[in-house]
Amino acid sequence: MSSDATPSGDEKPSPSDALSAELRKAAARSSLSALGNTESLDAKALIAAMGGVRGILEAILPGLIFLVAYTITRQLVFAIVAAGIVGVLFTIVRLIQRQTLMQAVTGLIAIGVSAALAALTGNAEDFYLPGFWTNGIYLVALAASIFARWPLVGVIVGLITGDGNRWRNDRALRRTYAGLTWMWVAMFAVRLAVQLPLYYTDSFVALGTFKLVLGIPLYAPLLVVTWLTVTALRKRRAAAEQHPRT
């Protein structure tokens, strides 16, 4: 061995290894990280999967405050400021408690973009416009992953659980993950199908209400169904590997 050889402990990870590590981290931060737990999914675990109580409040309260404030006062600037203050307060609390700022900052940016659009156009309904783009992007990405035969639910589960891409060798798993991914596609499609007509008819109260109703109340049950299905499949697969048929 030459004297200038790099010690194995100092070897840098290859670009593919680094990318895989970053993807695993991103998957672990996602709400579907609960899929990595095959033991139980109680209320506490479900709430944690959605970012905790604070994360849920950060997702709901700014939009709720905007809806209520504008409905009562019909003052767009007041409603924007009220929603913005809520977002800023959440961020300040996280700073004080030295907690992760990712969710709060992301939410604050989203509020800022929504508020800017509404302020520029003078149309309160435009506060919800970025949400349409977000739902549309998720819908297209999820559907595209299915047509590419890499359904995102399977990809995320593989990253979180450490199974990698082995699920692609199992036809039943591929079909199940594709079916689950279609369910998520359907959720985003329902949101757009309900909310877009309300947006174009200037139905502000109905739009804001359905924005909240089709948020976590629709998302949480779908997460549970996905978790239960993935858990059952993984347990069945584990049992089959431990007791293979002779």
C-alpha positions, 0 to 999 in steps of 0.5 A, a space after each residue: 500500500 502506498 504511503 499517500 493512500 487515503 485512510 478508509 475512515 477519511 474516505 468521502 462518500 460518493 455522490 450517489 451515497 450522499 444523494 441517497 442520504 439526503 433523500 432519506 433525511 427528506 423522507 424522514 422529515 416528511 409526514 409519511 415518516 410514520 410509515 417507518 413505524 411498524 409497531 403502532 400508530 396511536 393518536 400521539 404518533 399520528 399527530 407527530 407525523 403531521 408536525 405535532 400540535 404546533 405544526 398542525 396549528 401552524 398549518 391551520 391558524 393563519 388561514 383561519 385567522 385570515 378567513 375570519 378577519 376578512 369575513 368580519 371586517 372586509 378589510 384586506 390589509 387587516 386580514 393579511 396583517 392578522 394572518 402574518 402576525 400569527 405566522 411571525 409569532 409561531 416563528 418567534 416561539 420556535 426561536 425562543 425554544 430553539 426548535 427546528 424552524 423549517 416548518 414555521 419558516 416554510 409556513 411564514 414564506 407561504 403566508 408572505 407569498 399569499 399575502 403579497 398576491 392578495 395585496 397586489 391584486 386587491 382580491 382576497 381570493 388570491 390569498 389561496 392561489 399558491 395553494 392551487 399551485 402546490 396541490 397541482 404540483 403534488 398531483 402531477 409529481 405523484 401521478 408521474 411517479 406512477 406512470 414511471 413505475 416508481 410510485 412515490 409512496 413506495 419510494 418514500 417507504 423504501 427510504 424510511 425503512 431502509 428497504 431501498 428499492 427491493 419493493 420493486 421486485 415484488 409485483 404485489 407491493 408495486 401494485 399496492 404502492 401504486 394504488 396508495 399513490 393514486 389515493 394521494 393523487 385523488 386527494 389533491 384532485 378533490 381539493 382542486 376540483 372543489 376549490 377552483 370553481 369557488 375561486 373563479 366565482 369569488 366565493 370567498 367564505 366557501 373557498 376559505 372554509 373548504 380550504 380548511 375542511 379539505 386540509 388536515 381533516 382529509 389528509 389525516 385519514 388518508 395518512 392512517 389508511 396508508 400507514 395501516 396498509 403499508 404496515 400490514 404488507 411489511 409484516 406479511 412480507 417479514 413473516 413470509 421471509 421468516 417462514 418460507 414455504 417449502 
